Amino acid sequence: MGFDARFLGVEAPMPAVPEADAAASVALDYLHFAIVLDTRRRFARITGVNVDGAALVEVERGDDWQCDARIPEDWQAGPEVYARNDLDRGHLVRRRDPVWGPPEVAVRANAETFRYPNAAPQQAEFNQSLELWNGLEDHVLEFARAHEQKLSVFTAPVLADDDPPYRGIRVPLRFVKVVAWRSVDELATAGFLLDQAPVVDLDDPVRSRAGIAASERARVAAGATAVPNLGPFRTFQVAVADIAAITGLEMPALVAADRMPRALAAAGPREVTRPEDLLLGAR
């Protein structure tokens, strides 16, 4: 159960919630993955999954989303958030990532990804596009499968104070992913940031697409450099240190292992359109 920080053979710990936020956080262990839930926002603060590329199997998807019975339902953003709108229940730990091992284990891991603490509202176009979130997830999983590689993958919504309110929650507009693997005998990582702000369109809107764009322009003009203004249909590789700053999570080992060269990291987000664009070499 849960996330194994030694799964890669080198230490790759889950990013940690700052002590100031610990009282509002609850850790939930599942098969091959773990989630730290922010009970105030009712979404995951961070997720971590171990992926065994040599043991991945395919099982029937299903779609039986349930609240986690171990915690109160009002700590979870449940089905009412996703009813009668264009918001997908976007998996944070991807459904296929923990699905490895003996058949009975894989089936259980698949089912456990369908718990509401593992979901965040993602506009359908963003969630399903091969050029956006789904495309990045496909690339990560195929890398593990093709090379029979073990990976630890950390995914989170960016829970910003100015996320738009909707049906009693606030919809996260950005998502981050840090992929960790073992390179020879060392930890290696790469970080990614995707933004759904340009395509999200709530059916009870408090901010239109134009309003979101204006808000982002104002934030950049005010000197906010930690969160870039990203356009639709684009994936960016960013410094893992920037992900730590954006999310407020503590991840020193992952930051130190970042394979994005420092000179390019200092230049800001780097668009990735092909696997060859990924910066996975030595710093």
N, C-alpha and C positions, 0 to 999 in steps of 0.2 A: 504494500500500500504506500501511496505517497510518492514524493519526489526523492530520488537518491542523488545526493551531491557528489558521490564518488562513482557514479555510473560510468563515466568516461575513463576511469583509471587515474584521473587527476582531479583535483578539487574544483568543482564548478557550483558554488552555492547559489541558492535562490536569492535574488535581490531582497533586501530586508526593508520592512516598513520602519520609518523613524520612530524613536521612542515616544515622541509626542502624539503619534497616531495609533499607538499600539492598543490603547483601550477600546478603540472603535473598530478593531480588526479581529477577524476570527480565521484560523487556519483550518482548512478542510482537506483531508487526504482522500484520494481516489486511487484506482488501480493504474499505476505507472505515472500519475501526475498529482499535483497539489495546487490548491488555490488559496490565496489570502484575500478574504472578502472584506471590503469596506462597508460596514453596516450602515453608515450614514448615507452613502451614495447608492448602496444596494447593488454595486457592481464589484467585480474583482479589482483589487489594487494591483495584483500580479499573479500570474500563473506560471507553472514550470512543469514540463513534461520530458520524460526520458524516451528517446526514440531508438529502437534497435533495428537498423536498416537490414540486417541479415535475417531477422525473424519476423518481418512485417507480413501480415496476412490480410486478405480481403474478407470482410463479413458484410452481411446485408445491413444497409444503413439504418433503417427504421426512422422514426421521427417522434418518439414518445418523450417529449419534454416534460420534466417534473420538477417541482421544488425539492430541495434537499430536506428530507424529513428530520435531519439532525439539528436543524436550526429553525427559528421562527420564520414563518412565511413573509412577515413584513420586513425582514432583513433582505429579502430577495426581490429583484425586479421580475415579476411573474408574467403570466400570459396576458394580463390586461394591457401591458405596454405594447404588445405586438399585434393586437387584434384590429382588424379593419384598417390597415394602413400599408405602406410600402416599406416597412421596416422588417428586415430579417432578424431572426434570432441567430446572430453571428457567433459561431463557436470561437472562443479564445484559444483554449487547447483544441487544436483541430481534431475532428472526429477520427481521422485515420492515424494520427501520430502515436497514440498509446496502444494501437491495435496490433499487438505482436505477442508471440509466445504460443503455447498450446491453444487449441480451438476454444476451450471453455474459458480460458483467461482472456483471449482476444474478444470474445463475445461480451463478456462482462465489462471490459474496458470501453468498448464501443458504447454500451448502454450508459455507462457512467459519464460520458461526455455530454449527455443530454440532461444535464441538471442546470437549473437557472443561474446558479453562481458562475457557470461557465459560458454564459451568454452575454452579449452586449448588443444593443440595437445598431444595426448597420443597414444603411440604405441598400436595397436589393441590388442595384447596379454596381455599387461599390463592393459588396460582399461576393458577388458571383463573377465579376469581370476577371478574365484571365490576365488583364493588364494591371490589375490592382491587387487586392488582398488575396484572392484565390490564386492568382498567378504566382505570387511570392510563396505561398504555402506549397503549391505544386512543386516549385523549384527546390525548396528545402527538402521535401519528402523524397523527391526523385534523386537528389544528391545522396541522401542516406541509403536509399535502396540500391542505386547503381554501384556504389562503392562499399556496400555492406558496412556502412559507417554508423557508429553510435553518435547520437547528438543529444544535447540538452537544449531545449527551446523555451525561452521565456517570452511571454506575450502579455500585453496589458493595454487597456484603454487609458488614455491620458485624462485623468479626472480633474478638469480645469474648473476654476470658480465661475467662469463666464459661459460654460456649456449651456445651451438653450433648455429651459424647462419644458417638460412635456408629460402629462398624465402622472404627475406626482414624482417624477424623476428628472434628472438632467441628462440629455443625450450627449455622450462623449463624441467629439468631432475628430479626434486623432487616436491613432493606435501605433504601438511600438512593438518591435520584435527583436530579441537578441538571440542569435544562434551560437552555440558553443560546441566545439569539437576538440579532439586531441590531435595535435600536430607533433609527430614524433613522441616526445615525452613532455610536451608543454600544452597548456590550455591555449586555445585560439578562439576568438569571438568576432562576430560581425553584427552591426546594428542597422535597423531599418525603421523608417517612419513613414506612415501613410496617413492621408488626410481625406475625410469624407465631407468636409465642409462645403466644397463647391457643388456637391450633388445631393446633399440631404435636403429633403423637402417634407416637413411634418404636416400631417393633415389638420393639426391644431396649431398652426405656425405661430411662433412668437418672434421669429426672425426669418425673413425671406432669404432666398439665396443671395440676392443683391445686398441685403442687410448684413449677412454673414461676411460677404466679401468686403463691405465697407468697414466692418469691425476689424477685420484682419489688417486692412490697410492702415487703419488708425493705430493698431497695436505696433505695427512695424515702424510707422512714423514716430511713435513715441519712444523708439529705441529698444524695443523688445527683440533681442536677437536669438534667444534660446529656442523659440518656436517659429520655424520658417513658415512663410505663406506658400503652401503647396497647391498646385493646380490639380484638376481631375485627371484620371487616367495616367497617373505617374507614380512611380515607386522611387524612393530615395534611400541610398545608403548614407548613414550619418555616423558620427563618432559615438561610440557607446557612452562616452562621458556626457555627451549632449542628451542622450536618453536618460541618464541618471539625473541630470539637471531638470529636464522637462517633467519627469514623473515624481521627483522628490524621493526616489528610492535609493537605498544604499547598496552599491554593487562594485566595490573596489577591485575585486579579483577579475570581474568581467571587463571593467574599464582597462585594467593593466594588460589584458590579453588581446585587446582590439587589434585586428590586422589591417585596419585602414591606416595608411601612412599619415604621420602627424601633419605634414605640410598640407595634404588634401583635407584632412579633418578640420584644420584651422580655417579652410576656405568655405566651409559650410556644407549643406546637403549636396549630394552628388547623385544625379539621376541615373537610374539603372534601367536599361531597356532590353538587355540581353544578358544571359548568364556570364558571358565574357567580360561584362562591365564590372562584375563584382571584384572588390579589392580584398583578396584573401591571402596575399603574400606577406612576407616578413616586413616589419616596420623598419 
